[in-house]
Amino acid sequence: MSTTTKQHFCNLDLYLSGFFLCITVAVVIVNVTLRYAFHGGLFWAEEVSTASFIWSVFIGSAAAYRYKMHIGIDFITRFGPPSLRTLIAVIIDGLMLGINGYIVYLSYQFIQANSLKRTPVLDIPAIYVNSALSVGFTLITLYALNFLYQDLRKLFGLQKS
C-alpha cells in the first residue's frame, strides 16, 4: 500500500465526518433557500440533515479523541508530578477502554431493540442512523486500546516518551 493511500485510509474518520457535515450543511442551505425563494421546501431535508449530523458527530468525536483534542482527557493526563504522568495516562486509557467498550455493547443492544423501527419521513430502517453510535464508539474504543498499548510501553520503558 502506498504512503498516500495509507494516509487516506488512516484519516478515513476525518473524511467521513467531513463528508456527513457537508451533506448536513448543503441540505439545510438548499432547503432554506427553497423555503424563502419558492415558499416550499424538501419534505425529507430535516431527516437527512439530522441523520448526517448524527454520523458527523459520532465519527468526528472519535477523530477528536484520536488526536487527543478532548479537553478533559488532556487536563487530567497533565495533572500531577511528571514521574506519575505515564501511570495516570495508563489509568485513563484503561478507563476509556472500559467505558467506551461498554457503550459499544449498549449501542449494539439499542440497535437490536430498535431493529424494526423505521424513519418517519423516508421510511428507511432506523438502523442506518442508529449505527452511528456503534461505529463512533467502536472507533474510540480501538483508539483507546492503541493509546493504552503505547502508554504501557512508555511505562515499562520499552518506548521513549
C-alpha positions, -999 to +999 in steps of 0.1 A: +000+000+000+015+034-010+021+061+016-006+083+002-032+055+002-022+046+038-026+082+049-060+085+033-071+052+050-057+064+084-077+096+080-109+079+069-127+091+101-119+127+093-131+123+057-163+106+067-171+132+094-164+160+069-185+143+042-215+140+066-211+176+078-210+188+042-242+169+035-259+184+065-249+220+056-258+215+019-292+201+026-300+228+051-289+256+028-309+242-001-340+237+020-338+272+035-333+287+000-362+268-014-384+278+015-377+315+012-374+317-026-402+293-037-423+291-004-418+253-003-390+230+008-379+195+006-400+172+028-371+149+036-345+176+043-348+176+081-345+139+084-315+136+061-297+166+077-303+152+112-291+117+103-260+132+086-253+154+116-255+124+139-230+105+118-207+135+117-208+140+155-201+104+164-173+098+138-159+133+145-158+127+182-137+096+175-114+116+153-111+142+180-102+115+206-076+101+182-059+135+181-064+140+218-085+171+213-109+164+241-100+189+268-108+168+298-085+140+289-056+163+282-062+181+315-062+150+336-032+135+319-011+166+325-022+168+362+003+155+388+040+152+390+059+143+358+071+110+373+034+098+375+021+112+342+026+080+323+008+060+351-021+085+351-023+081+313-024+043+316-052+045+341-072+070+320-066+048+289-079+018+308-110+037+319-116+050+284-113+015+270-137+000+296-163+028+294-163+030+256-163-007+252-194-009+275-210+019+254-204-002+223-221-031+239-251-009+250-253+007+215-255-028+200-283-036+224-301-004+214-298-012+177-312-047+183-341-033+204-350-009+176-342-031+147-378-029+133-381+008+137-382+029+105-377+066+100-409+086+098-404+105+065-382+084+043-394+051+058-359+036+058-347+013+086-335+034+116-305+011+119-288+033+093-290+062+117-285+043+150-254+025+137-235+058+141-234+051+178-217+018+174-193+030+147-182+061+167-178+043+200-160+014+184-135+037+168-130+054+202-125+020+219-099+010+193-081+043+197-082+039+235-067+004+231-039+018+209-032+046+235-032+021+263-007-001+244+016+030+237+014+042+273+021+008+287+052+006+265+063+040+279+055+030+315+077-002+312+105+017+294+100-001+260+095+032+242+108+067+245+083+093+258 
